[in-house]
Amino acid sequence: MTRILVIGGGIGGLVAALSLQAAGFAPEVFEGVPEIRPLGVGINLQPHAVRELTELGLAEELAATGVATRELRYVSAHGQLIWAEDRGLAAGYKWPQYSIHRGRLQMLLWEACVKRGIPVAAGRRCTGFAQSASAVTARFADGTEATGEALIGADGIHSAIRAHFAPGEGPPCWQGAILWRATTVAPAFLTGATMVQAGHHDQKFVVYPIERRADGTALINWIAEMKVDASQGFAREDWNREVDRGRFLPAYESWNWGWLDVPGLIRGAERVLEYPMVDRDPLPAWTDGRVTLLGDAAHPMYPIGSNGASQAVLDARWLARSLALAGDVARGLRDYEAARRPATAKLTLANRDLGPDIILEEVHRRAPDGFADLHSVISREELEETAANYKRLAGFDPRLLNERESWSVPPGGRAGRPAA
């Protein structure tokens, strides 16, 4: 059985391992940190990613862990509704959208790998690799090595494997936006399963529940985003760098609209984590012989459109499909790159241009002091087209997703089973 080394035990790497095993390969996962713990805050899994995880047999675990998102609302910095749309099952998808704690999702995937007999090793930080015509060997910081027939670099934005494809690339690209992220236990708002994006390009607030509680409260994930002086530089990305909320709370003091108390959420958080909003330029190539990239190692992008983790899931599934259908490792990796690199490059650049959040910026630009009549500021047609365009670009247009063939490839079988 073909042994495949997966470097990185994050969401993309673990889904890759599960997908590769389901397609008849023998994956092994190597994670650099010494202990896997449920770190981080909330993320969203869009229906196209949930479909793939459902086909891996994880539907029940996801439903028990996340909140099925009911709707998305864009509101101005004055709390005025700009756009609202149904999400997930309510929007006609066959699969939900989930708001979920990133660390709990990672643990869910890690445990699934262990239960299914996939070797997973922590404390194995990859520093590089060497390959021949028939094999590839990963080298680790502890002096050990592992050899397989393919190597998948899923080791994040500071990927050691990516360095092979982009030597001297330098730090990630930063344009001066900082994210402050936290969770707060607070009363549920609106439907109890609503995601809100508020503000504009220079000051934004994103909020959604990731856990419902019996007393009517929820564990609410929030992200405050502000532009700062980019000339000051930034610290290396670290999901666990705690900061004083006083650095940004004053800018949000007036953002209490009754149905959502933004300063109250900020004050109520147990701790606040800081993260510069960064990405990297798209690469001209991901693949060299028996080695390729996946997820943030391949295409780190701004967290706009709630789509970063979902794209890593799509990478993982298409990788397994391509390898299974090609019957040859090198050709399979090339086929995978040919499908995923152009798509994710377009998405990375679209997110730099604000993606669907351009709605917020346009309304703020045209009506910075608020509006009495929304459609005198922006037409419904413009709003609808902006939302629809991003769904098509990111791969979760509801009709296309519901109707397309399955990406699953049973061992020894063929792809293209009907949608579940």
Secondary structure, DSSP 8 states (H G I E B T S, - for coil): --EEEEE--SHHHHHHHHHHHHTT-EEEEE-SSSS----S-EEEE-HHHHHHHHHTT-HHHHHHHSEE--EEEEE-TTS-EEEEEE-GGGGT-SS--EEEEHHHHHHHHHHHHHHTT--EESS--EEEEEE-SS-EEEEETTS-EEEESEEEE---TT-TTHHHHSTT--S-EEEEEEEEEEEEEEE--TTSSEEEEEEETTEEEEEEEEEE-TTSEEEEEEEEEEE--GGG------TT-EE-GGGTGGGGTT-B-SS-BHHHHHHH-S-EEEEEEEE----S---BTTEEE-GGGT----S-SS-HHHHHHHHHHHHHHHHHHHSSHHHHHHHHHHHHHHHHHHHHHHHHTTGGGHHHHHHHHH-TT--S-GGGTS-HHHHHHHHHHHHHHHT--HHHHHHS------TTS-S-----
